[in-house]
């Protein structure tokens, strides 16, 4: 079973917090961090699953499969 296979293609802060096992406020802090691949639509901040996987790989050196 792939690590993020059950996640939607676009994640909000709640889904990001669940995926990374962090608090929702931690997810918001991550989404406000410079260099994090956030997608801004109106007042919402989102992250795409492929961008999250690349970000994890680049910051941990671990390969994550879709």
Secondary structure, 3 states (H helix, E strand, C coil): CCCCCCCCCEECHHHHHHHHCCCHHHHHHHHCCCCCCCEEECCEEEEEHHHHHHHHHHHHCCCCCC
